[in-house]
Amino acid sequence: MTLIWFIVWLIANLVGTREPLLFDPVNAWTATLILAIALDLTGAHAGNTAKRRG
């Protein structure tokens, strides 16, 4: 998920206007990066708990 986000951001950054990643205040690109990282970590955690139960 994070790799896909990076590819989309890179293409948007090269084709459109330059869009930096700002953390103070958080812009839309940084917010979606944080969301992608959270989804990756949640997916990894969910996969590990399913293996422990089975």
Buried (B, 14 or more C-beta within 10 A) or exposed (E): BBEEBEEEBEEEBEEEEEEEEEEEEEBEBBEBBEEBEEEBEEEEEEEEEEEEEE
